[in-house]
Amino acid sequence: MIKIDNVLISNEIFEEQFICDLSKCKGACCAEGEDGAPLSFNESLLLDKITSTIQPYLSKEGKKRIKKHGAYYKNNKGELKTTLNYDEGPCSFVIKEKGIYKCGIEKAWEQKEIVFQKPISCHLYPIREAKYGEHIILNYEKWSICSAACKLGESKKMPVFKFLKDALIRRFGDDFYNQALAVHKEYFDK
């Protein structure tokens, strides 16, 4: 583990290679899984405010599910998650364009309808964030649906943290990312 400020970062985030390859995975991370995307409390409040604005960017199923169940829920561990279209199904905010799952929230953001890009947990994926006391822990989540992303990352020699530069800066700031670059250069870029 590497420590930058109060953040503990798994070595894999510096060692593993990754570039999303939507042409291969079709955005499966937005459509598969047991739970919705993790949300912070502030993100849940934002979703309450913007759900009506992003309606045009959602699927019919997503609109129905959000209307019936809300934009998010608490799972059995008490964690806030985006609503799913059905149990263990696609996120209710997912849309399908040309066979690829994409985020309706992000589509509204791209059209400048809202200022919230998407949940930070989605933006950071395949990095997963957890809390441990006063520390934030960042781990690399390996999932078979991302095998094409790992292959593409290897071919381009793109470490996970560099692929997620914008997300890491959005979450932790420029200084944090610059420190991560320095750590990578000193310990991992051989």
C-alpha positions as CSV (number, residue, x, y, z in Angstrom):
1,M,0.0,0.0,0.0
2,I,1.1,3.6,-0.8
3,K,0.0,6.4,1.5
4,I,-0.7,9.9,0.1
5,D,-2.3,12.2,2.7
6,N,-5.0,10.1,4.3
7,V,-5.4,7.8,1.3
8,L,-4.0,4.3,1.2
9,I,-3.6,3.1,-2.3
10,S,-3.2,-0.5,-3.4
11,N,0.0,-1.2,-5.3
12,E,-2.1,-2.8,-8.0
13,I,-3.4,0.7,-9.0
14,F,0.1,1.5,-10.0
15,E,1.1,-2.0,-11.3
16,E,-1.9,-3.2,-13.3
17,Q,-2.7,-1.9,-16.8
18,F,-6.2,-0.8,-17.9
19,I,-8.0,1.1,-20.6
20,C,-11.8,0.7,-21.0
21,D,-12.6,-1.0,-24.2
22,L,-16.3,-0.3,-24.7
23,S,-16.2,-2.0,-28.2
24,K,-15.5,-5.3,-26.4
25,C,-17.3,-5.1,-23.0
26,K,-20.3,-3.0,-24.2
27,G,-20.3,-1.1,-20.8
28,A,-21.2,-4.3,-18.9
29,C,-20.1,-2.7,-15.6
30,C,-23.2,-0.5,-15.7
31,A,-25.5,-3.4,-16.5
32,E,-24.3,-6.3,-14.4
33,G,-23.7,-6.8,-10.7
34,E,-25.5,-7.4,-7.4
35,D,-25.9,-3.8,-6.3
36,G,-26.2,-0.4,-7.8
37,A,-23.3,2.1,-8.0
38,P,-22.1,3.3,-4.5
39,L,-23.2,6.8,-3.7
40,S,-22.1,9.3,-1.1
41,F,-24.8,11.0,1.0
42,N,-24.2,14.3,-0.9
43,E,-24.5,12.4,-4.3
44,S,-27.9,11.0,-3.1
45,L,-29.0,14.6,-2.4
46,L,-27.8,15.7,-5.8
47,L,-29.7,12.8,-7.5
48,D,-32.9,14.0,-5.7
49,K,-32.4,17.4,-7.3
50,I,-31.5,16.3,-10.8
51,T,-33.6,13.2,-11.4
52,S,-36.4,15.2,-13.2
53,T,-33.8,17.0,-15.4
54,I,-32.2,13.8,-16.6
55,Q,-35.5,12.0,-17.4
56,P,-35.1,12.5,-21.2
57,Y,-31.7,10.7,-20.9
58,L,-33.1,7.6,-19.3
59,S,-34.6,4.4,-20.6
60,K,-38.3,3.6,-20.2
61,E,-37.5,0.9,-17.7
62,G,-35.2,3.2,-15.7
63,K,-37.8,6.0,-15.6
64,K,-40.4,3.5,-14.3
65,R,-38.1,2.0,-11.7
66,I,-36.9,5.4,-10.4
67,K,-40.5,6.6,-10.2
68,K,-41.5,3.5,-8.2
69,H,-38.4,3.0,-6.0
70,G,-36.6,6.3,-6.1
71,A,-33.1,7.1,-7.5
72,Y,-31.2,5.1,-4.8
73,Y,-31.6,2.7,-2.0
74,K,-29.8,1.4,1.0
75,N,-28.4,-2.1,0.7
76,N,-28.3,-4.7,3.5
77,K,-25.1,-3.1,4.8
78,G,-26.7,0.4,5.0
79,E,-24.7,1.7,1.9
80,L,-26.4,4.0,-0.6
81,K,-26.6,2.6,-4.1
82,T,-28.2,3.6,-7.4
83,T,-31.5,1.9,-8.1
84,L,-31.4,-1.1,-10.4
85,N,-34.0,-1.8,-13.1
86,Y,-34.5,-5.2,-11.5
87,D,-32.7,-7.3,-8.9
88,E,-29.1,-7.7,-10.0
89,G,-29.9,-5.9,-13.3
90,P,-28.8,-2.8,-15.0
91,C,-28.5,0.5,-13.1
92,S,-31.7,2.5,-13.6
93,F,-29.6,5.4,-15.0
94,V,-28.1,3.2,-17.8
95,I,-29.1,3.7,-21.4
96,K,-28.1,1.6,-24.4
97,E,-26.7,3.3,-27.5
98,K,-25.7,1.2,-30.5
99,G,-25.4,-1.8,-28.3
100,I,-23.3,-0.2,-25.6
101,Y,-24.5,0.6,-22.1
102,K,-23.8,4.3,-21.1
103,C,-24.8,6.5,-18.2
104,G,-27.9,8.7,-18.7
105,I,-26.5,11.0,-15.9
106,E,-23.3,11.5,-17.9
107,K,-25.3,12.1,-21.1
108,A,-27.2,15.0,-19.4
109,W,-23.9,16.3,-18.1
110,E,-22.4,16.2,-21.6
111,Q,-25.4,18.2,-22.9
112,K,-24.7,20.7,-20.1
113,E,-28.1,20.0,-18.5
114,I,-26.5,19.3,-15.1
115,V,-23.2,20.0,-13.4
116,F,-22.9,16.5,-11.9
117,Q,-21.0,14.2,-14.2
118,K,-21.9,10.9,-12.6
119,P,-21.3,9.1,-9.3
120,I,-17.6,9.3,-8.4
121,S,-17.7,5.5,-7.8
122,C,-18.6,5.1,-11.5
123,H,-16.0,7.6,-12.6
124,L,-13.3,5.9,-10.6
125,Y,-14.1,2.3,-11.7
126,P,-12.2,-0.1,-11.6
127,I,-10.9,1.6,-8.4
128,R,-13.2,1.0,-5.4
129,E,-13.1,3.3,-2.5
130,A,-13.6,2.3,1.2
131,K,-13.2,3.9,4.6
132,Y,-11.0,2.5,7.4
133,G,-11.1,4.8,10.4
134,E,-9.7,8.1,9.2
135,H,-8.2,6.7,6.1
136,I,-9.7,6.3,2.6
137,I,-8.6,3.0,0.9
138,L,-8.4,2.7,-2.8
139,N,-8.4,-0.9,-4.2
140,Y,-8.3,-2.2,-7.8
141,E,-11.3,-4.3,-8.5
142,K,-10.7,-7.2,-10.9
143,W,-13.8,-8.3,-12.8
144,S,-13.8,-10.8,-15.7
145,I,-15.9,-8.4,-17.8
146,C,-12.9,-6.1,-17.9
147,S,-10.5,-8.6,-19.4
148,A,-10.5,-6.6,-22.7
149,A,-9.7,-3.4,-20.8
150,C,-6.7,-5.2,-19.1
151,K,-5.4,-6.4,-22.5
152,L,-5.8,-3.0,-24.1
153,G,-4.1,-1.3,-21.1
154,E,-1.2,-3.8,-21.3
155,S,-0.8,-3.1,-25.0
156,K,-0.6,0.7,-24.4
157,K,1.3,0.3,-21.1
158,M,-1.3,2.4,-19.2
159,P,-1.4,2.0,-15.4
160,V,-4.9,2.1,-13.8
161,F,-4.2,5.3,-12.0
162,K,-3.1,7.1,-15.2
163,F,-6.2,5.9,-17.1
164,L,-8.3,7.3,-14.3
165,K,-6.4,10.7,-14.1
166,D,-9.6,12.8,-14.5
167,A,-11.5,10.8,-12.0
168,L,-8.7,10.9,-9.4
169,I,-8.3,14.7,-9.8
170,R,-12.1,15.1,-9.6
171,R,-12.1,13.1,-6.3
172,F,-8.8,14.1,-4.7
173,G,-7.4,17.1,-6.6
174,D,-4.4,17.9,-8.7
175,D,-1.8,17.7,-5.9
176,F,-2.9,14.2,-5.1
177,Y,-2.6,13.1,-8.7
178,N,0.9,14.7,-9.0
179,Q,2.0,12.9,-5.9
180,A,0.7,9.6,-7.4
181,L,2.7,10.3,-10.5
182,A,5.8,10.8,-8.4
183,V,5.2,7.6,-6.5
184,H,4.7,5.7,-9.8
185,K,7.9,7.1,-11.3
186,E,10.0,6.3,-8.1
187,Y,8.7,2.9,-7.3
188,F,6.8,1.3,-10.2
189,D,8.1,2.8,-13.5
190,K,11.0,0.4,-14.1
